[in-house]
Amino acid sequence: MIGELVDGVTTRIGGLGRAVTGRFSDNTIRLGVTGLSRAGKTVFITSLVANLLDRGRMHGLRAAADGSIRTAYLQPQPSDTLPRFDYETHLDAMTGADPQWPESTSAVSELRLSLKVQPTGLLAGMRGTRVLHLDIVDYPGEWLLDLGLLEKSFAEWSEGALVRARSRAQGAAFVELVEGVDPTAKMDEGLAKRLAEAWTGYLRAAKDAGYSDCSPGRFLLPGQMAGSPALTFAPLPEGGGRGSLGKEFERRFEAYKREVVRPFFRAHFAQIDRQVVLVDALGAIHAGPQAVDDLRVAMTDILSAFRPGRNAFLTEIFRGKRVEKILFAATKADHLHHAQHGQLTRIMEALVEDAKRRAEYAGARVSSMALASLRATTEDRMTHEGEELDMVRGVLESGKRAAFWPGALPDDPQALLSQGRRGETAWLDGDFAAMTFVPQGGALKPGEGPPHIRLDRAAEFLIGDRL
């Protein structure tokens, strides 16, 4: 309890400092970018920066279309303790002679892009040029899910985690092991290690199968903490007194929140102004109804962790920063013909509907859209068994070119979500496929960033009001 009070005071003092300095210094937006399970965070940031530097494809960003943005340039990131997002290396990987997807996010990184803005029209002669700093913070989506643990006890987390493990085929081995364990027995480090390893193996298998709620996230990306007591626990049925396995796991769970989750929240998350959550909705649909329902629950948990609301000067001082705008983006829209992008957007909106209402009540703006940060396909129409199909063409990881039709998404997203809520293990009236394409490559034209779908509209929602 004392630790939580101290955390609250620390966060508010930090909010005071950021609020005061923010009002009397250069205009800055701190944009958080995260995503769940292969959603394309690195590609999003790289393509967004490239297209803000060379704005020929950014017609949906009004300040780019009307010429208000005079120039954009990269600067050293403001934090001296965070690694720089390796923009140049990632761009070379995506657009080079042998185009490949860049390495995925495994730790927090940061990049500062500064935009020099000159108002046009009637305001042009009344206001001078100003600079907007866009500080982009990249962090793994697995860590984002951990924020939901802050509001849970070990017993509450264990109950939900065990229910999910029992409902998933990937959890069978762990469930068999844990059902033979007595939580009230004396703490045994060897048994604790076996349980933690089995739990980690289950989380990895569940993530590979398309599930989203795979926490604690550091079990999947432990870094230097691998093997530490804070990562050597697992969910257990309630029970156990002092010196028992259950009590020790409860202590380690609380240590995980105190030493891992809260420092991340204080250092990075509590300072975010705007947030993008990238979601591989097509991958979840391909994985089946249970994966889609798991994604829906994860979206609700994520949005509740954002402390959404409208920032005002006094609000920032006394309550700390709030996330003013949140964009949930279904990525890989280029894997669908544009005729189905509307269905994909509606599915994304349905996944966050409940949480969106709460955020809007608090004063935040929440939006959903389908986008592709880097377009890797071209569209085509083919006749198959007498039926006209809207398809996409691209290059597979094997190097072969392929035409692909993933299946027809329903016009009503509840046709998908209701099957997940009922616990169906397979789609009753549809078959949805997924395929992995590599970037198309090719030299970029002068003044143009990489090809994309609706990246300009995403930028307009996130930062257009400040340009």
Buried (B, 14 or more C-beta within 10 A) or exposed (E): EEEEEEBEEBBBEBBBEBBEEBEEEEBBBBBBBBBBBBBBBBBBBBBBBBBBBBBEBBEBBBBBBEEBBEEBEBEEBEBEEBEBBBBEEBBBBBBEEEBEBBEBBEEBBBBBBBBBBBBEEEEEEEEEEEBBBBBBBBBBBBBBBBBBBBEBEBBEBBBBBBEBBEBBEBBEEBBEBBEEBBBBBEBEEEBBEBBBBBBBBBBBBBBEBBBBBBBBBBBBBBEEBEEBBBBBBBBBBBBBEEEBBBBBBBBBBBBBBBBBBBEBBBBBBBBBBBBBBBBBBBBBBBBBBBBBBBBBBBBBBBBBBBBBBEBEEEBBBEBBBBBBBBBBBBBBBBBBBEEBBEBBBBBBBBBBBEBBEBBEEBBBBBBBBBBBBBBBBEEBEEEEEEEEBBBBBBBEEEEEEBBBBBBBBBEEBEBBBBBBEEEBEEBEEBEBEBBBBBBBBEEBEEEBBBBBBBBBBBBBBBBBBBB
